[in-house]
Amino acid sequence: MTGVMGYCMKFIGPLTIAPSVALIGINLYHVINNMCSKQWGIAFFTIIMTLISGLYINDRIKLPIPAWNRSGKYKPFKLPVFTVFSILFGIVAGWLLCFFLTITNVFPNDPSVPSYWARTDAKIESVANTPWFKAPYPGQIGTPTITLAPFVGMLVAVFAGIVESVGDYYAAANICEIPPPPPSAVNRAVTIEGIGCMLAGAMGGGIGVTSYSGAIGALGLTKVACRKLIYVASIIMILCGFVPKIAAAINTMPVPVTGGIFGLALAMVTAVGLANLQYIDWGSSRNLTILGLSMLFGVMLPEYIKANPNAINTGIREIDQVAALLLSMGYFVGGMIGFILDNTVSGTPEERGIIFLSKLEHSLHDPAKISTYDIPYVTKFAEKFRISRYIPVCPQFRQSKKLKEDDDKDGVSKIEVAQTYM
């Protein structure tokens, strides 16, 4: 809400974004490996079916969907179902194969055998033991307590999570082929994530509410990016919170099926992160050095810390925990190295790829791009008040200081031009 993150955005370029986003997928390879190794055949089958649906068939087959326009005239449209539902097709295909191999007793009944977790009934007891209804409320697991060491540790984790989230914002914008998020959108997103984490903690949630990289990968695979869809998904998630039986039933998905889909999603995240490098000068040894160091240490340091958890020993327990936590997060290590080197080693804006990030200012005359980061039903109301230009989370805050400097050059404020389209 203070606008600190928005201010920091002017120092973040492709050489910071690319390694931080790409390393999100790379550093989670052990999670994917653990899930897929339960039954590699099922994992590969799920991946192949998803690829056939989303890449090979793609939009070559479209089903006519009945629809009517606002005037009541019948106007059907063709939906590329194999593209939109590619992940769903992969999940269904993988689950059906697991179901068939389960009822034919191909998979063992011994939980100690890895392939047991490919059975569709491996987690069926959790469904029976889960209540139908449960209303979450603040303080249900006890009164919150605060101690210094966990507080500092979580504060560092939150900071690292913000770095990951910013990378996710840029990745989502890249996939959706829209301008990168302006400072006001970043400020607003980080604020909402903070409120979500606070509510999750009050309700007894064991994890923070932040951007999920797998969802960014799903955007690229399905090519579906719609706010209304997010609204529906949010309602379903809230429903699962009040009816945990539904969540338990979803959790019975065979582990290798989940691993295959998760692997595809993170592969997309990694690729999208690296795609930001198209804007830098590949002939520059400066850029290649920064990128190589960011990626190498982003993979190497977390592996070293995990293998040697007591490697950092300053004599102060809190400092040791904070340093170990930060260095165990590859996306933070790679992003921070890229951030420091990109802003301290001399280089032209064209060489660094910063010119691309400034395209947002030049797209203000495009009405479609102006409204991309607006707050539904709020922006038009907020723009009536001049104070909204000074509130970091308001869309009118869009780099207003720099835009004001351009007033004398253009003869009219770009903010005013933008508002004529809102």
DOSETOR-86908 format. One record per residue: x, y, z of N, C-alpha, C in turn. Coordinates in steps of 0.2 Angstrom, whole numbers, plus 2048, in hexadecimal, padded with zeros to 3 digits. Each point is the difference from the previous one (the first is absolute). Example, Ala and Ser with C-alpha at 12.3 -4.5 7.8 and 13.67 -1.06 7.14 Angstrom:
2
8427E48277FC806800804806800
7FE8057FC8048068017FC805803
END
This chain:
422
8047FA8007FC806800804806800
8078008028048068008038017FA
7FF7FC7FB8038017F98077FE7FF
8037FD8068077FE7FF8027FB7FA
7FC7FB8008017FB7FA7FF8047F9
7FB8048008008047F98068047FF
8038038058068047FF8057FC7FE
8017FA8038057FB7FE8007FD7F9
7FA8017FD7FF7FD7F98048037FB
8028068018048047FB8077FD800
8027FC8058077FE8008007F87FE
7FA7FE7FE7FF7F97FE8007FF7F9
8047FC7FD8007FF7F88007F97FF
8017FE7F97FF7F97FE8067FC804
8058028018067FC8037FE7FF807
7FB8038037FE7FF8077FA7FB800
7FC8017FB7F97FD8008027F97FD
8047FF7FB8017F97FD8037FB804
8058018048037FB8047FB7FF806
7FD8058037FB7FF8067FA7FB7FE
7FD8027FA7FB7FC7FE8027F97FE
8057FF7FB8027FA7FE8027FB806
8048038058027FC8057FA7FD805
7FA8037FF7FB7FE8047FE7F97FE
8007FF7F97FF7F97FD8067FB801
8068037FF8067FC8008017FD807
7FF8048068017FE8067FB7FC803
7FB7FF7FD7FA7FB8028017F97FD
8057FF7FC8017FA7FD7FF7FA804
8038018068007FA8057F97FE802
7FC8058017F87FF8017FD7FC7FB
8018027FA7FD7FD7FA8037F97FF
8077FF8018037F98007FD7FC805
7FF8028067FD7FC8057F97FE7FF
7FC8047FD7F97FE7FE8007FC7FA
8048017FB8007FC7FA8037F9801
8058008048037FA8027FC7FA803
7FA8028027FC7FB8037FE7FB7FA
7FF8037FA7FE7FB7FB8028057F9
8067FF7FE8028047FA7FB7FF7FA
7FE7FA7FF7FC7FE7FA7F9805800
7FD8008067FA8048008028077FF
8058038038028078008018027F8
8047FB7FD8018027F97FA7FF7FC
7FB7FC8017FA7FF7FD7FC806800
8008038077FC8068018038067FC
8078008008038067FC7FE7FF7F9
8017FA7FD7FF7FF7F97F98027FE
7FB7FE8047F98017FE7FF808800
8038038057FF8078018038047FA
8067FE7FE8038037FA7FD7FE7F9
7FD7FA8007FC7FF7FA7FA8047FF
7FD8018067FA8058008028077FF
8058028038018088008058027FA
8047FB7FE8058027FB7FE7FD7F9
7FF7FA8007FF7FC7F97F98027FD
7FB7FF8047F98017FE7FF808800
8028038067FF8078017F98027FE
8008057FB7FA8037FE7FE7FE7F9
8027FA7FF7FE7FD7F97F97FD800
7FE7FE8067F97FE8017FD805805
7FA8027FD7FC8058047F97FE800
7FD8008067F97FE8017FB806800
7FB7FF7FC7FB8068007FC800807
8008068037FD8018067FA8057FF
7FA7FE8027FA8057FF801806804
7FF8067FD8008068047FC8057FD
7FE8058047FB8057FD804807802
7FF8057FC8038068017FB804804
8028078027FC8048047F98017FD
8008017FA7F98017FD7FC7FA7FF
8027FA8027FC7FA8008017FC7FA
8058027FC8017FC7F98047FA802
7FE7FB7FD8047FA8018068007FC
8068008038078007FD8057FB803
8007FA7FE8047FB8038088027FE
8047FE8058078017FF8047F9800
8058007FD8047F9801806801805
8007FB8048048008068067FB7FF
8068028008057FB8008017FC806
7FC7FB8018007FC8078067FD801
8047FD7FB8067FD802805804802
8008077FF8058058027FE802807
7F98028017FE8038068007FA806
7FE7FA7FE8007FB8058057FB800
8068027FD8067FB7FF8027FD807
8008048058037FE8067FA7FB803
7FA8027FF7FB7FB8038007FA7FC
8018007F98007FA7FD8067FB802
8068038018057FC8037FF7FD807
7FD8048047FE7FE8077FB7FA7FF
7FB8017FC7FA7FB8008037F97FD
8058017FA8037FA7FD8047FC805
8048048048057FD8057FC7FD805
7FA8038037FC7FD8057FD7F97FE
7FD8017F97FD7FA7FE8057FA7FF
8068017FE8057FB7FF8017FD807
8018048058027FE8077FA7FC803
7FA8027FE7FA7FD8037FF7F97FD
8027FF7F98007FA7FD8057FB803
8068038018057FC8037FF7FE807
7FC8048047FF7FF8077FB7FA800
7FA8007FD7FB7FB8008037F97FE
8058017FB8037F97FE8067FE804
8018048068057FE8058078007FD
8018047FB8078007FD804804805
7FE8058038048048057FF7FC807
8058008048017FC8067FB803805
7FF7FD8057FC802806804802806
8068007FF8058018068028087FF
7FF804805801807800808801800
8047FB8028078018008038007F9
7FC7FD7FB8028007F97FE8067FC
8058047FD7FF8067FD7F98007FB
8007FB7FC7FA8007FB7F97FF804
8007FF8067FA8008047FC8067FF
8048068007FD8078007FD8027F9
8017FB7FB7FD8017FA7F87FD800
7FF7FD8057F97FD8017FB806801
7FA7FF7FE7FB8058017FD800806
8017FA8047FD800807805800805
8068037FE8058008057FF805806
7FC8057FF7FE8058057F9800801
7FC7FB7FF7F98008017FE800807
8047FE8057FF8018077FF807802
8048047FD8008078027F98037FE
7FD7FE7FB7F98027FE7FB7FE805
8017FA8037FB7FD805801804806
806802802801803807800807800
7FE8037FA7FF8088007F9802800
7FE8048057F98028017FE8047FA
7F98007FF7FD8037FA800808801
7FF803806800807800805802806
8038057FF8048038058018087FF
7FF8048058008077FF807803803
8048027FC8068038037FF807803
8048018057FF806804806802803
8018078018078028038017FD807
8067FE8018027FD8077FE7F9801
7FE7FD7FB7FD7F98028067FB802
8068027FF8057FB803804803806
7FD8068028038038068028077FF
8028038068028077FF8068017FD
8018057FB8068017FD806802805
8067FE7FF8058028048068027FB
8048058038068027FC806800804
8057FD7FC8077FF8038058037FB
8058028028058047FB8027FB7FA
8037FA8028037FC7FB7FB7FE7FA
7FA7FD8027FB7FF7FB7FE8067FC
7FF8058037FE8067FD8058037FB
8068008028068027FB8007FB7FA
7FF7FA8028017FB7FA7FA8007FC
7FA8018027FA8017FC8008077FC
8038058038018067FD8058007F9
8057FC8018047FF7FB7FD7FB7FA
7FC7FB8037FC7FC7FB7FB8047FC
7FD8058037FB8047FD8048057FB
8058028018048047FC8027FC7F9
8027FA8028027FC7FA7FA7FE7FC
7FA7FF8037FA7FF7FD7FE8057FC
8018078027FF8057FC8048007F9
8067FF8018057FF7FA7FD7FB7FB
7FD7FA8037FE7FB7FB7F98037FD
7FC8038047FA8037FD8018057FB
8048048018028057FA8027FD7FA
8047FB8018027FC7FA7FA7FD7FD
7FB7FD8047FA7FD7FD7FC8057FC
7FF8068037FC8067FD8038017F9
8078007FF8038027F97FF7FA7FC
8007FA8037FF7FA7FC7F97FF7FD
7FB8028047F98007FE7FF8057FB
8038068017FF8057FB8037FE7F9
8067FD8008037FD7FA7FC7FB7FC
7FD7FC8047FC7FA7FD7F98037FD
7FD8058047FA8037FD8018067FB
8078017FE8018057FB7FE807802
8018028067FE807802806803803
8008078018058038038027FE807
8068008028027FE8067FC805806
7FF7FD8067FC803805803807802
7FC805800803807802801800808
8038058038018008077FA7FF804
7FB8037FE7F98008047FE7F9800
8007FC7FB7FE7F98008047FC804
8078018008047FC8057FF801807
7FF8078017FE8028077FA7FD803
7FB8007FB7F97FD8028007F8801
8047FD7FB8017F98018037FE806
8068038028037FE8067FC802806
7FC8058007FC8028067FB7FA801
7FC7FE7FA7FB7FB8018037F9802
8067FF7FE8047FA802801800808
8028068028018018077FA7FF804
7FA8037FE7FA7FF8037FE7F9800
8017FC7FB7FE7F97FF8047FC805
8078018018047FD8057FE801807
7FE8068017FD8028077FA7FC802
7FB8007FB7FA7FC8018027F8801
8047FE7FB8027F98018037FE807
8048048028037FF8077FB800805
7FB8058007FB8018057FB7FA800
7FF7FD7FA7FC7FA7FF8037F9802
8078018018047FA8018037FC7FB
8008047FA8047FD7FA8077FF801
8037FB7FE8077FF8018048037FA
7FD8037FB8048027FB7FE8087FE
8048037FD7FE8077FE7FC8007FA
7FD8057FF7FC8017F98048057FC
8027FD7FB8058047FB7FE7FD7F9
8048037FB7FF7FE7F98037F97FF
7FC7FC7FC8027F97FF8037FF7F9
8067FE8008048007FA7FC7FA7FB
7FD7FB8037FD7FB7FC7FA8037FC
7FD8058037FA8037FD8038047FA
8058038008038047FA8027FB7FB
8027FA8028017FB7FA7FA7FD7FD
7FA8008047FA7FE7FD7FD8057FB
8028078027FE8057FB8037FE7F9
8077FF8008037FE7FA7FD7FA7FC
7FF7FB8047FD7FA7FD7F98007FD
7FC8038047F98017FE7FE8067FC
8058058007FE8067FD7FA803802
7FE7FF8067FA803803802805806
7FF8067FF8018068047FA804801
7FC7FF8057F98038007FF802808
7FF8068017FE8028077FA7FC803
7FB7FF7FC7FA7FD8028017F9802
8057FD7FC8027F9802803800807
8048058018038008077FB801805
7FB8047FF7FA8018057FD7F9801
7FF7FC7FB7FC7FA8018057FB804
8078007FE8047FC803801802808
7FF8068018018028077FA7FE804
7FA8007FD7FA7FE8038007F8802
8037FC7FB8017F98018057FF806
8058048008057FF8067FD801806
7FC8068017FC8018067FB7FB802
7FD7FD7FB7FB7FB8018047FA803
8067FE7FD8047FB803802801807
8018068028028028077FA7FE804
7FA8027FE7FA7FE8057FE7F97FF
8017FD7FB7FE7F97FF8077FC7FE
8047FE8058067FD8008007F97FC
7FA7FD8007FF7FA7FD8028007F9
7FE8067FC8028017F98078007FF
8038048058088017FF8037F9801
7FE7FC8058037FA8017FF7FB7FA
7FA8017FD7FF7FB7FA8058027FA
8018077FF8058027FB8077FE802
8018008068077FE8028017F87FF
7FB7FC7FE8017F97FF8037FF7F9
8028057FC8038007FA8067FC800
8027FB7FC8067FC8018068057FF
8057FE8058068058008038017F9
8027FA7FD8038017F97FC8047FB
7FA8008007FC8047FC801808802
7FF8018068028078038078027FE
8057FC8008078017FF8018027F9
7FC7FC7FB8018027F97FD8067FE
7FA8028037FD8077FE805805804
8027FF8068048058038078017FC
8027FB7FE8078007FC7FF8057F9
7FA7FF7FD7FF8047FA7FF807802
7FC8018057FF807802806804802
8057FC8048068048028058007FA
7FF7FC7FB8048007FA7FE8067FC
7FA8028007FD8067FD803806803
8008008078028068048078017FF
8057FB7FF8078007FF8018047F9
7FC7FD7FB8018037F97FD807800
7FB8028037FE807800805804803
8037FE8068058048038068017FB
8027FB7FD8068017FB7FE8047FA
7F98007FE7FE8047FB801808801
8018028068018078018078027FD
8047FB7FF8078027FE8008027F9
7FA7FF7FC8008027F98018087FF
7FF8048068018077FF807802802
8047FC8028078028018057FF7FA
8068038018058007FA8047F9802
7FE7FB7FC8047FA8008078007FE
8028057FD8078017FE804803805
7FD8028068048048058037FB805
8068008018037FB8057FE802807
7FE8078017FD8028077FA7FC801
7FB7FF7FC7FA7FD8018017F9801
8047FD7FC8027F88008037FE807
8048058028037FE8077FB801805
7FC8058007FB8018067FB7FA800
7FE7FE7FA7FB7FB7FF8037F9802
8067FF7FE8037F9802802800808
8028058038018008077F97FF804
7FB8047FD7FA8008047FD7F8800
8007FD7FA7FD7FA7FF8057FA804
8068017FF8057FB8037FF800808
8018068037FF8018077F97FE803
7FB8027FB7F97FF8027FF7F8801
8037FC7FD8007F98008047FD805
8078028008057FE8047FF801808
7FF8068028008028077FA7FD804
7FA7FF7FD7FB7FD8048017F8801
8037FD7FB8027F98018067FF805
8048058008068008057FD801807
7FB8058017FD8018077FC7FA802
7FC7FD7FB7FC7FA8028057FA802
8057FF7FD8057FB802804802806
8018068028048028067FC805803
7FB7FE8047FB805803804804806
8067FE8028038038068068047FD
8008017F98068037FD801807802
7FB804802800807802800800808
805802803801801807803806802
7FC805801803807802800800808
7FD7FC8037FF8008087FA803802
7FC8037FB7FA8038027FA7FC7FC
7FC7FC8047FB7FC7FD7FC8037FB
7FD8068027FB8037FB8038017F9
8078038008038027FA8017FA7FC
8027FA8038017FA7FD7FA7FD7FD
7FA8018037FA7FD7FD7FE8047FA
8018078017FE8047FA8047FF7FA
8078008018047FF7FB7FF7F97FC
7FF7FB8047FF7F97FD7F98007FD
7FB8048027FA8007FD8008037F9
8048068008008047FA8047FC7FB
8067FD8028047FD7FB7FD7F97FE
7FB7FD8037FD7FA7FE7FB8017FB
7FE8077FE7FB8017FB8048037FA
8007FB7FB8038017FA7FE8077FC
7F98018007FE8057FC802807803
8018008078028068038078017FF
8047FB8008088007FF8018037F9
7FD7FC7FB8018027F97FD8077FF
7FA8028027FE8067FF804806803
8027FF8068048058048078017FD
8037FB7FD8068007FD7FF8047F9
7FB7FF7FD7FE8037FA7FF807801
7FC8028057FE807802806804802
8057FD8048058048028058017FA
8027FB7FC8048017FB7FD8047FA
7FA8007FF7FD8037FA800808802
7FF801806800808802807803802
8057FC8018068028028058007FA
8007FB7FB8048007FB7FD8047FA
8048057FD7FE8057FB7FE7FC7FA
7FA8037FD7FD7FD7FA7FB8057FE
7FF8007F97FB8057FE7F97FD801
7FB8048007F97FD8007FE7FB7FB
8028017FA7FF7FB7FB8047FA801
8068008028047FA8027FC7FC806
7FE8048057FD7FC8057F87FE7FF
7FD8027FB7FA7FE7FE7FA805804
8038058037FB8048047FB8047FB
8028017FA7FC8037FB7F97FD800
8007F98007FA7FC8007FB802805
8038018067FC8018067FD807800
8038047FC7FD8078007FA8017FA
7FF7FA7FD7FA8007FB7FA802803
7FF7FF8077FA8018037FE8077FF
8058058017FE8078007FE8027F9
8037FC7FB7FF8027F97F97FD7FD
7FD7FB8047FA7FD7FF7FA803803
8018068037FA8048037FB8027FC
8028017F97FA8027FC7FC7FA7FD
8027FA8027FC7FA7FE7FB7FF805
7F98017FF7FB7FF8058007F9803
8017FB7FB8007F98038057FF805
8068037FF8067FF8057FF804806
7FC8057FF7FF8058067FC7FC805
7FB7FD7FE7FB7FD8058037F9803
8057FD7FD8037FA8028017FF808
8038058038018008077FB804804
7FB8027FD7FB8048047FC7FB805
7FE8038057FC7FC8057F88007FE
7FD7FB7FF7F97FF7FD7FC804805
7FC8047FD7FB804804802806804
8078008018038058058048057FD
8037FF7FA8048057FD7FC8067FE
7FB7FF7FC7FC8067FE7FE804806
7FE7FD8067FE804806806803803
8067FD8008068038038038067FC
7FF7FF7FA8038067FC7FD807801
7FA8008037FC806801804804806
8047FD8038048038068078017FE
8038068018078017FE8047FC805
7FE7FF8068047FD8058027F97FE
7FC7FD7FB8027F97FE8078007FC
8028067FE8068007FC8067FF805
7FF8018068057FF8058007FA804
7FB7FC7FF7FF7F98048037FB7FC
8067FD8028047FB7FC7FC7FA7FD
7FA7FE8037FC7FA7FE7FB8027FB
7FF8077FE7FB8027FB8038007F9
7FC7FE7FB8038007F98028077FE
7FD8058038028077FE807802802
8037FB8048078028038057FE7FB
7FE7FE7FA8057FD7FB8058057FF
8067FF8038068047FF7FE8087FF
7FC8028047FD8077FF805805800
8067FF8048058058018038017F9
8027FA7FD8038017F97FC8027FB
7F97FE8007FB8037FB7FF807801
8018038067FF8078018068047FD
8067FD8008068037FD7FF8007F8
7FC7FC7FD7FF8007F97FA8057FE
7FD8038057FA8047FE8028067FC
8068038028028067FC8027FE7F9
8037FA7FF8027FE7F97FA7FF7FC
7FB7FC8037FA7FE7FC7FB8057FF
8008058057FB8058007F97FE804
8007F98017FA7FE8048037FA803
7FD7FF8068027FA8047FE7F97FD
8057FC8007FE7F97FE7FB7FD804
8008028077FA7FD8047FA8027FE
7FF8077FE7FA8027FD7FE7FD7FA
8057FE7FB7FE7FC7FA7FE7FA802
8037FC8057FE7FA8027F9800803
7FE8058047FA8008037FA8017FB
8028037FA7FA8017FB7FE7F97FE
8047FB8007FE7F97FE7FD7FC805
8018028077FE7FC8057F8800801
END
